[in-house]
Amino acid sequence: MNKTDLIDALSVETMFSKKDIARVLDALTRIVERSLKKGDKVALAGFGTFSTSLRPARKGINPATKQQINIPAIYVPKFRAGKSLRQVVRSL
């Protein structure tokens, strides 16, 4: 399911216009991004938690030259599914 499919499904489920749903989804995305950028977690009860994690610096190999390179530490987004979501997926 892509963003357009999600907007369509939400519009049918809630009977709100697709335009309103798109605005809400865009706002939600911006809010989650801002919160994660500040280092906060975003928890949606029953669905899951968005957070960030520090991936430590490490050594790697450039596949083109086979030379060893240093890969710097970087923050990456993380998602941990909530209990309800895990149960729904397990029952497939």
N, C-alpha and C positions, 0 to 999 in steps of 0.2 A: 504494500500500500504506500503510495507516495502522498505528497502534501495535497494535491488536487483531489485524490480519492478520499483522503481524510476529511477535507472540507465538505465534500459531497455527502459523506456518511453522517457527519455531524449536523449538516443542514437538514437531512431527512429525519434524524433522530430528535432534534430539538425544534424543528420548524422555524429556525432563525434563517435569515438570508445568508447566502454564501459570502457576500461581501462583509457582513458583520462577523461571521465565523473566521474569515481570513484575517480580519483586523485583530481579533482576539488571539488567534494563533501566533501572529507576528509579534504582538505585545508580550505574550507568554515567552516566546523565544528570546526577545530582548531582555526581559526581566531575569530569566535564568542565566543568560550570558553575563549580565552585569553582576549578579550575585556570585557566580563562580569566579569572575574576575577579581572580586573583592576577597575571595577566599571563603565565602560562606557556602553552606550546604543548602540545597532546596529539596525538601522532603514532601512528597505527596502521599498521605496516609493510604496504605493498601496498594499503591502503585509502585513506588520506589523512591530512591534518593539519588540526586545528582550531586557530585562533589568533584574535587580535584585531587590529584595525587602527584607527588614529585617523583619523576623517573630519574634516578641518579645518573651521573656522568659515567660513561663507559668507553671502552675501546672497541672500534669496529674496523671493518676492512672495506675499502673502496673497491667495488666489484670490477670497475673498469681497469684500475691500475694495480690492484692487489696490494696496495700500500695500506699500512695501518693508519687509522685516523682516530682522533679524539672526538667523541660525541658528547656535547655538553649536557648538563642536567636540564630538564624541561618539565614544566607542569602539563599534565594531560587530564582531560575530563574523564570521569568515571560515573557509571550508573550501577546501582545495586537494586535489584528488583525487590519489591515488597512481598510480604507473605501471601497476600491474595493473588497477586500476579503470578508468583511461582506456582501456586496450587492450580491455577487455571491452565498454565502451560504444561504442567506435569500430567494433567488429565487428558491430554491429546491422544 
